[in-house]
Amino acid sequence: MTGRHIENRNVSCNLLRSAFRVCPVCGNIIYASGDAAISCCGTALTPLEAKDTDEDHRISIQQTQDEYFLSLSHDMTKAHYISFAAFVTQDRMQFVKLYPEGGCETVMPLRSAGTLYIYCIRHGLMKQAFRPGRH
């Protein structure tokens, strides 16, 4: 395929309006594909603002046949860990829950351009753009 990548900016019919929320009481992770009034444990949850990944949270991406191996060199202790990784495109969302004392890695079939998200329980939500062939 050749040509210029065109991104659908019509937020009413794609997942560009996606938002993640995390309950500060129980750690419940809530994903919504649009505006919503959401509460958990008696607390109103606001959408998290994603920052660009920094050096300590940069996602390493390695292609393995038709999938990609994603990993981070990050603490995975009960006090400081990556809680989840997600990949969002205009029409799909893939989600992987990670746990303390486990590995900070996963495999995802990244088929198109999108945004990788990670949530560090200490530093919040972070994002990193992904385009096949440019990682």
Order of alpha helices (4+ residues) and beta strands (2+ residues): beta-beta-beta-beta-beta-beta-beta-beta-beta-beta-beta-beta
